[in-house]
Structure formats: C-alpha cells, structure tokens
C-alpha cells in the first residue's frame, strides 16, 4: 500500500514537473514577436480588423499563463482614424478551467488606452464594420436559427460563456468623440476604471473616476461606484447601489455639486427600464425620484414621480451664482418643497400634477414643454 501511494505521489510530481518544464521551454524557446504578422493577418481575415502590434509581445507564466503587449492599434475601416490605441496591456488566462470549457482570466490591466470615435462629414462612423467585412465574418445561419420562435428576444437559448475575470483595470486612458456633421466633440478622461469579479450571473463591483468635457464648455468631474448586473441569458442589466458624485461646470457661473444614489435596471425582453433614486441632490436641492421608461430602444417614453425635501430657494440660487429676487421678508423663499408627476418623451415633457409649497403658501397646476428642441 505504501508503495502504491508513493508511486502515485511520484507520478503526480512527475506530471507537474513535465508541465512546468513545458511552460519554461515555451517561454524561453517561443518568441511571440515571431507571430505578430500572423496575429494581425488572422484578425484581418477572420474579423476585418486592422490590428497593429507596434511594441514587444511577452509571455507571462506566473501565477498564470498569459502575455503582455504594447503600442497596440486597432482600426475597423481603411482611411478612417485609428479607433483604439493601447499603450500597455497585460492579460493572464488560467489553464485548468480551459479543460472544462471555462474562460477564467486572472487579470486584465490596460494603461494608456486612447479611443477615437469619429463621425465624418457623410455620417459614417469609424466604429462600424464595413458591410463586406461583417458579412464575411458572420457565421452561416443554421436551419434552426431561421425557424421563427427558435430563440426568444433575450437570446436565452443561445450559449452564454461562463466568464469569470477577477480583476479588470483601465487607467490613464481617454475616449474622444467627434461628430464632423454637427460639430459636437466630447472628451472623456479615465484616470481609473476598476471591475472586480466580473461574471455574467451575479452583480460585481464597479469603480469609475472620469472627467467629461465638450467643445461648448461643459466640464464634469465624477466618481461612480456600484454593483453591475449583466445577465446575458436573461437579458437583465443594471447597476445596484449606484452612487454618483460629480462637480458640474460650464453650465452655471461656478461648478455645482451633484449626487445620485439608487438603482438602475434594464429589461431587454420588455425593452423597458426603471430608475429608482433614493437621493437626487443638486447643490442644496435634494429629492427622491422614480422613473419608468418603455420602448427604450424604439420610441422612448417615460413616467415617474419626483418629490423634494424642504429646501432654501435663495441658497440654491446663490449656489448657482444667480441673484435671488428682493423680498420684504428676509425669510421668504427659504422653505420650499415640490412634488411632481412626470411624463414625456425625448421630444416633449409634461409635469402634471405639480404641487409647490412656498413658505406658507401652496400652488398647484401643471407645466408642459411641447418641443424640447426649442
């Protein structure tokens, strides 16, 4: 019996030793830089992607097998600006889970990512694949896929990968959006984006630090925390425990603090969304809000309720650098509260009913904006 146990132990140690030796030989004898042209060609032939690997490719084998890359550039269309540039990236994939058809990435770290989204004068965007490339890379439809009712709107019958990524970190990065038709331009600086325990079954933590600017003077600095839900099989997406803190500049004479707390949910099958804000704070104005939206991806429409706490309207105007009206009573406009029913679409908004308590008076009525664009 002792001999059998000893034999098993020696066999296991032998297998581990052979595997370790194979990894060492792989790393020392195989240079991934020898395959950079093959990798670029495969990306082009299989997906129509122009992939340039300008920097060194390097192996990682501890604690997991993976690789690192630098000076990576990606484009989807010839003649259009480069879509994404990456300064440095490192990714590791665990080996054992692959044997059971699971993808487990130990960590994904990307630094110096620069995304440039452009809509040209003819309305063409550089993030959309050319029709020819999309058609050539798309798999042929199977008979079952062509049968009505073969899969529901959420795609729950389709295979969903068992994805698990313990850590995703993107830092020192930026996203630039430029519309040459309208002249609009936005820049999003991403000092930090962190995701932990990323999966497609349960909510996972999100931390985002960003600065958003446009060419009209908008300047928003924000920090976002929450738990992201991305259940592909059920078509359920959202953020639980959302906490957004921001300083909004470029609208009023001085930056205004904003805070949002609550939950956001989107149901793909119903094409509906709900926003439940336990706290909506703008300067010294604080409220609760519940919004329900339907036909989100088609013709959005919404309904909801907004109820504020008692606030000082004079202090709010001062925070916005707006002169408050002169009143004979110094305490006038210092006890204000509103309650409103909301409904509308991207084109029109209705506030009905509207109840406004101003000091010792109560006003009721409704307000409608029939054309938001004017």
Protein Blocks (a to p, Z undefined) as FASTA:
>chain_A
ZZmmmmmmmmmmmmmmmmmmmmmmmmmmmcfklmmmmmmmmmmmmnopacddfbccdddf
bfbdcdddehiacdfbehiacfbdcfbdcddddfklmmnopacdfbacdehiacdddddf
kopafkbccfklmmmmpccddfklmpghkacfkopmpccdddddfbacdehiadddddfk
nopacddddfbacdehiafkbccddddddddddfeopacdddddddddddfknopacdeh
iacddddehklmbdcddddeddddddfklopacdddfbdcehjbccddddddehklmmgc
dddddddddddfklmmmmnopacdddfblkgokaccdddddeddfkbccdddddddehja
ccddddddfblkZZ
